[in-house]
């Protein structure tokens, strides 16, 4: 992705802390998003919201991003869940491996039911994916105590191998990041991914964003950033320190902190290199990242 002249690549930064909650909720462990934008040569927190449901969050974000794009703003939008699965997942599902990420997003959109009240079928859908691959309890695992789902085990029961690794390349570089297969338990991101990717697919297809939004790193290898462009990227707020004020919810602080970090990297020119991808990746690894696995924006170098 080429840098267009001097100054920051982006005019605004929208960061989203996601949730797979099964009912409407606010506060800790719910959805938070923040808008940071350049104002009179400085970065300023313009807005921070805590919508109670995924449907409400995406409606707000579609309005926000559409309005920013209409105003000619260049926007970086970050979401804190994995955008892809370890290389080989799409192939095991019989999907086109050249456009593995797109086929996976489409399949999840077909499988996942996510109501306006946050009611959803993510555990049953994970069991269905396991059965399609041909295993009970592999590769997805984890569900709430006292429930049963066909094809899904409460604990990890099967070993992973090179045919379908347990971790993406980025999670091998960043060991503290959780594996995308884990759907339940502290810090698990698997449920957030199942509930997030269909919503992202719909967001990109929204009439206000269609043709403006591009998903990094899948669609950005040769794309310049111009007025009204939106780059949607995977972020990991725990990459940067955060110090909540007394009584402040951690997630509210985190979305502001990761927005400040990326805006500062943009101001001093480092963000362009981050978007270009990690230069330690081999050609084969970069191909996997760009076609299926995705990457976390801001992680550079080997862990």
Secondary structure, DSSP 8 states (H G I E B T S, - for coil): ----SSS-S-SEEEEEE----SS---STTS-EEEEEEEETTEEEEEEEE--SSHHHHHHHHHHHHHHHHHTT--EEEEESS-SS--TTHHHHTT--GGGHHHHHHHHHHHH--B-TTS-B-HHHHHHHHHHHHT-SS-S-B---TT--BTTB-SS--S--BTTB-SS-HHHHHSTTS--TTB-SSTT--HHHHHHHHHHHHHHHHSTTTTTTEEETTTT-TT----TT-EEEEE--GGGS-----TT--HHHHHHHHHHHHHHHHHHTTHHHHHHT--TTS-HHHHHHIIIII---TT--S--
